């Protein structure tokens, strides 16, 4: 779902709360079979993307039942991914309802971190893909100069590892791996499939999602 579709969704909920989108999420393996409008989407994890994702949370927060999060994202900026995680956890704390996440296309990089940290039930559609990697910084040239001596580089590496540690720990735990095993796949930046992650018990089941009984996102 792009930015304009997200805005349309939010506008529709605000102006026509009686209109039902009817997202039907089914996963026999995970014992999930619900029809709900309490949906939020995660795609571009940028400042604007996070604002719209959180806005979707806010306008549907009063709806009954579990929160459903549809993920189709190659990742993005860590800072804004953290804001999405915080918003999902805050809603769960306030409502007591589970967070059910469905990967409809991609859950890579920061999107994978969100999947591990914020979701009680993790589902994936057949054909979805997943990837995690170590956090990194982009070095952007500016008028400020840095001496790239060993001390500066060690300090920078330590800072990156410290920032990445919560994601590394959460992902390894959810994958049922030791940190050593996790680091091997992280450094390879391996792409995973839904069946592979079900076998590892990271995902709780294969999902099917139908919208309005007409638009079936399995056909994408």
C-alpha positions, 0 to 999 in steps of 0.5 A, spaced: 500 500 500 503 506 497 502 513 501 496 515 497 492 509 498 494 509 506 491 516 506 485 514 503 484 508 508 485 513 514 480 518 510 475 513 509 476 511 517 475 518 519 469 520 515 465 513 514 467 509 520 461 504 518 464 502 512 467 495 512 474 494 508 473 486 511 480 484 511 479 476 512 486 473 515 486 466 515 492 461 517 489 454 520 496 452 522 496 458 527 489 458 529 487 465 526 481 466 522 478 473 523 475 479 519 477 485 521 478 493 519 483 494 525 489 494 519 495 497 519 500 497 513 508 497 513 512 498 507 517 504 506 520 505 513 521 512 512 519 518 516 513 519 512 512 512 512 512 511 519 507 517 520 502 514 516 503 507 519 502 510 526 496 514 523 493 508 521 494 505 528 491 511 531 484 511 527 483 504 528 485 503 535 478 503 538 476 497 534 475 491 537 479 485 536 487 483 535 491 488 531 493 486 524 499 488 521 500 487 513 508 488 511 511 488 505 517 492 506 525 492 504 526 496 510 528 503 511 531 507 517 532 504 524 530 511 527 523 510 524 522 503 525 523 504 532 517 508 532 513 503 529 515 498 534 514 503 540 507 505 537 505 497 536 507 495 543 504 501 546 497 500 543 498 492 545 499 495 552 493 499 552 488 494 549 491 487 551 490 485 544 495 481 540 498 483 534 498 479 528 503 480 523 502 478 516 508 478 511 504 479 504 511 480 500 517 482 503 520 483 510 527 485 510 532 489 514 528 493 519 522 490 517 524 483 519 526 487 526 519 489 527 516 482 525 521 479 531 520 485 536 513 487 535 508 481 533 505 476 537 503 472 531 508 472 525 505 469 519 507 469 512 504 468 505 507 463 500 512 467 496 514 472 501 521 473 502 525 475 509 532 477 510 536 480 516 543 483 516 547 487 521 546 495 522 550 499 518 551 507 517 552 511 510 558 515 510 555 522 507 561 527 505 560 533 508 565 539 510 566 536 516 572 532 516 574 525 520 580 522 521 579 515 519 584 512 524 583 505 528 581 509 534 575 512 530 573 506 526 573 502 533 569 507 536 564 507 530 564 500 530 562 499 537 557 504 537 554 500 531 554 494 535 551 497 541 545 500 536 544 493 533 544 489 539 537 489 541 535 487 534 540 481 534 538 479 540 530 479 539 531 476 532 536 470 534 531 468 540 525 468 535 529 464 530 531 459 536 538 460 534 544 461 538 547 468 537 553 464 533 548 461 528 544 467 527 551 471 526 552 466 520 546 468 517 546 475 518 553 476 515 551 472 509 544 476 508 541 470 506 534 470 503 529 466 507 522 463 504 516 462 508 516 454 509 523 455 511 521 460 517 515 455 519 520 449 519 524 454 524 518 455 528 519 463 527 513 463 523 507 461 526 503 459 519 502 460 512 497 466 511 491 467 506 489 475 506 482 477 502 480 484 502 472 485 501 471 478 498 474 481 491 481 483 492 485 477 494 493 479 495 495 472 494 494 474 487 499 479 487 
